[in-house]
């Protein structure tokens, strides 16, 4: 499941990042934070009932959205959500 999500992100994030950065530059807006990328783990993938809530704000996690590094972003979210503390 995570590999499929990663491929989906790689196929769309580059274009989205470039478009958003162009709008920010054109309108002199504040930088935006990284998009929240869904991160799954084995327990979730093997669960009979899967429930997911949306709406988490990234609130500058990792600073301003300056990168298209999917692996780095997924690691950041995995470390937060899948650590057992959240």
C-alpha positions in Angstrom: 0.0 0.0 0.0 2.7 2.5 0.9 4.6 1.7 -2.3 1.5 2.5 -4.3 1.0 5.8 -2.4 4.6 6.7 -3.0 4.2 6.2 -6.8 1.0 8.3 -6.8 2.8 11.1 -5.0 5.8 11.0 -7.3 3.5 11.2 -10.3 1.8 14.4 -9.1 3.8 16.3 -6.6 6.4 17.8 -9.0 3.7 19.6 -11.1 1.8 20.7 -8.0 4.9 22.1 -6.3 5.9 24.1 -9.4 2.4 25.5 -9.9 2.0 26.5 -6.2 5.5 28.1 -6.1 4.6 30.1 -9.3 1.4 31.5 -7.7 3.3 32.4 -4.5 5.9 34.2 -6.4 3.5 36.0 -8.7 1.3 37.2 -5.9 4.0 37.8 -3.3 2.4 35.4 -0.9 3.9 33.7 2.1 5.5 30.4 1.6 3.4 27.3 2.3 4.2 24.3 4.3 4.6 20.8 3.0 1.6 18.8 1.9 0.5 16.0 4.2 1.4 12.7 2.6 -0.4 9.7 3.9 1.9 7.2 5.6 0.8 3.7 6.4 2.5 0.9 8.4 2.2 -2.8 8.6 -0.4 -2.9 11.4 -2.7 -0.6 9.4 -2.2 -2.5 6.1 -3.0 -5.9 7.8 -6.0 -4.6 9.8 -9.4 -6.0 8.9 -11.0 -2.6 9.5 -9.2 0.4 8.2 -10.1 3.8 9.4 -8.4 7.0 8.4 -9.1 10.6 9.5 -8.1 13.5 7.3 -7.6 17.1 8.3 -4.2 17.2 10.0 -2.4 20.5 9.4 1.3 20.1 8.8 1.9 23.5 10.4 5.5 24.1 9.1 6.7 20.5 9.7 10.0 20.4 7.9 9.8 24.2 7.2 8.6 25.8 4.0 7.7 23.6 1.1 11.0 23.9 -0.8 11.5 20.3 -1.9 9.9 17.6 -4.0 11.8 14.9 -2.1 9.0 12.4 -1.6 11.2 10.0 0.4 12.2 12.7 2.8 8.7 13.9 3.3 7.4 10.4 3.8 10.1 9.6 6.4 9.2 12.8 8.3 5.6 11.8 8.5 6.3 8.1 9.2 8.6 9.1 12.1 5.8 11.2 13.5 2.7 9.1 12.9 4.1 5.6 13.1 6.3 6.1 16.1 3.7 4.8 18.6 3.5 8.2 20.3 0.8 9.7 18.2 
